[in-house]
Amino acid sequence: MHLIINEFTLAAVGLILLLFAGDALVKGAVNLSLRLGVPALIVSLTIVAFGTSAPELLISVQSILDGQPGLAIGNVVGSNTANVLMVLGIPALLAGLSASQADTNKSYITMIAATLLFIVLAWFGPITWRHGLILLTALAISLFDSFREARGHMKKDDLEEVEGADPAIKGWKIAAFLIAGLIGLPLGAKLLVDNAVIIATDFGVSPTVIGLTLVAIGTSLPELATTVMAAYRGKADVALGNVIGSNMFNLLAIVGIASLVGPMPVSDTLLRLDLWVMLGASILIAPVVFGRKRMGYRWGIGLTLAYIAYLYLVLTNGA
């Protein structure tokens, strides 16, 4: 028991280090890019988006390097399911989400398309570098389309509103953020992956299960915090956009890049259950996106209970 507690502690330390290092890397990279004259829109669509997904990316890459690709793909699938059922469910339960002003139709369709593409590739798995190139090509097309559309609607004042930007930041602080991010991310990923695999062995479950549950929930915590605050501020468009964007990046960018490091086998349990739960959870919120409906406490209860039921199935089946 002492060893198990210690492994959970070390995994938690790795997760915390990942989250803080990812935030530091975003701040450093954003401010350096803006100082070097990179347009704010490009920074928002690329550096911020990739930077906030850095913990998941490092976990996936480290898992493959450690010979545990199941944890990598489990983290992506589990995170996407958690993002919809938990990250939207809990804020809806606490404060409600009014989507009447949210315009996320196009990004939602892109997320569903990315999900279907990923499922098709997974069905013909293992996911190799060839599949990764397909996913990364789809990402590039999506980013180009987003850039073109955003540039057409960009107001002059919007250029100031880049996450992590600080016009008054000192040069040494930028360097400190970058160093902290570049050192903390791989160190945190190594701590989390190594101890997650030990925990899986101790409890007699596969690394895929740990990726679907423990690691997925941990890496979804920043999205949960952002969404809860957005719900209290009445910013449903931010909440929905955060979840939709994160899910799309997980599938296209993280799996795409990680597959270049090594092949990612897809377990039978993922094919039978988890991929379809991920797709079903994504489709479930279609009435909210297209109908601009309010997600009240009933939605919150439904989504949260669905996630608890899913976790129970995953843990009892053992992947």
Secondary structure in CASP SS format (residue, H / E / C, confidence):
PFRMAT SS
TARGET T0000
AUTHOR 0000-0000-0000
METHOD secondary structure of the structure
MODEL  1
M C 1.00
H H 1.00
L H 1.00
I H 1.00
I H 1.00
N H 1.00
E H 1.00
F H 1.00
T H 1.00
L H 1.00
A H 1.00
A H 1.00
V H 1.00
G H 1.00
L H 1.00
I H 1.00
L H 1.00
L H 1.00
L H 1.00
F H 1.00
A H 1.00
G H 1.00
D H 1.00
A H 1.00
L H 1.00
V H 1.00
K H 1.00
G H 1.00
A H 1.00
V H 1.00
N H 1.00
L H 1.00
S H 1.00
L H 1.00
R H 1.00
L C 1.00
G C 1.00
V C 1.00
P C 1.00
A H 1.00
L H 1.00
I H 1.00
V H 1.00
S H 1.00
L H 1.00
T H 1.00
I H 1.00
V H 1.00
A H 1.00
F H 1.00
G H 1.00
T H 1.00
S C 1.00
A H 1.00
P H 1.00
E H 1.00
L H 1.00
L H 1.00
I H 1.00
S H 1.00
V H 1.00
Q H 1.00
S H 1.00
I H 1.00
L H 1.00
D C 1.00
G C 1.00
Q C 1.00
P H 1.00
G H 1.00
L H 1.00
A H 1.00
I H 1.00
G H 1.00
N H 1.00
V H 1.00
V H 1.00
G H 1.00
S H 1.00
N H 1.00
T H 1.00
A H 1.00
N H 1.00
V H 1.00
L H 1.00
M C 1.00
V C 1.00
L C 1.00
G H 1.00
I H 1.00
P H 1.00
A H 1.00
L H 1.00
L H 1.00
A C 1.00
G C 1.00
L E 1.00
S E 1.00
A C 1.00
S C 1.00
Q C 1.00
A C 1.00
D C 1.00
T C 1.00
N H 1.00
K H 1.00
S H 1.00
Y H 1.00
I H 1.00
T H 1.00
M H 1.00
I H 1.00
A H 1.00
A H 1.00
T H 1.00
L H 1.00
L H 1.00
F H 1.00
I H 1.00
V H 1.00
L H 1.00
A H 1.00
W H 1.00
F C 1.00
G C 1.00
P C 1.00
I E 1.00
T C 1.00
W H 1.00
R H 1.00
H H 1.00
G H 1.00
L H 1.00
I H 1.00
L H 1.00
L H 1.00
T H 1.00
A H 1.00
L H 1.00
A H 1.00
I H 1.00
S H 1.00
L H 1.00
F H 1.00
D H 1.00
S H 1.00
F H 1.00
R H 1.00
E H 1.00
A H 1.00
R H 1.00
G H 1.00
H H 1.00
M C 1.00
K C 1.00
K H 1.00
D H 1.00
D H 1.00
L H 1.00
E H 1.00
E C 1.00
V C 1.00
E C 1.00
G C 1.00
A C 1.00
D C 1.00
P C 1.00
A C 1.00
I C 1.00
K C 1.00
G H 1.00
W H 1.00
K H 1.00
I H 1.00
A H 1.00
A H 1.00
F H 1.00
L H 1.00
I H 1.00
A H 1.00
G H 1.00
L H 1.00
I H 1.00
G H 1.00
L H 1.00
P H 1.00
L H 1.00
G H 1.00
A H 1.00
K H 1.00
L H 1.00
L H 1.00
V H 1.00
D H 1.00
N H 1.00
A H 1.00
V H 1.00
I H 1.00
I H 1.00
A H 1.00
T H 1.00
D H 1.00
F H 1.00
G C 1.00
V C 1.00
S C 1.00
P H 1.00
T H 1.00
V H 1.00
I H 1.00
G H 1.00
L H 1.00
T H 1.00
L H 1.00
V H 1.00
A H 1.00
I H 1.00
G H 1.00
T H 1.00
S H 1.00
L H 1.00
P H 1.00
E H 1.00
L H 1.00
A H 1.00
T H 1.00
T H 1.00
V H 1.00
M H 1.00
A H 1.00
A H 1.00
Y H 1.00
R C 1.00
G C 1.00
K C 1.00
A H 1.00
D H 1.00
V H 1.00
A H 1.00
L H 1.00
G H 1.00
N H 1.00
V H 1.00
I H 1.00
G H 1.00
S H 1.00
N H 1.00
M H 1.00
F H 1.00
N H 1.00
L H 1.00
L H 1.00
A H 1.00
I H 1.00
V H 1.00
G H 1.00
I H 1.00
A H 1.00
S H 1.00
L H 1.00
V H 1.00
G C 1.00
P C 1.00
M E 1.00
P C 1.00
V C 1.00
S C 1.00
D H 1.00
T H 1.00
L H 1.00
L H 1.00
R H 1.00
L H 1.00
D H 1.00
L H 1.00
W H 1.00
V H 1.00
M H 1.00
L H 1.00
G H 1.00
A H 1.00
S H 1.00
I H 1.00
L H 1.00
I C 1.00
A H 1.00
P H 1.00
V H 1.00
V H 1.00
F H 1.00
G H 1.00
R C 1.00
K C 1.00
R E 1.00
M E 1.00
G C 1.00
Y H 1.00
R H 1.00
W H 1.00
G H 1.00
I H 1.00
G H 1.00
L H 1.00
T H 1.00
L H 1.00
A H 1.00
Y H 1.00
I H 1.00
A H 1.00
Y H 1.00
L H 1.00
Y H 1.00
L H 1.00
V H 1.00
L H 1.00
T H 1.00
N H 1.00
G C 1.00
A C 1.00
END
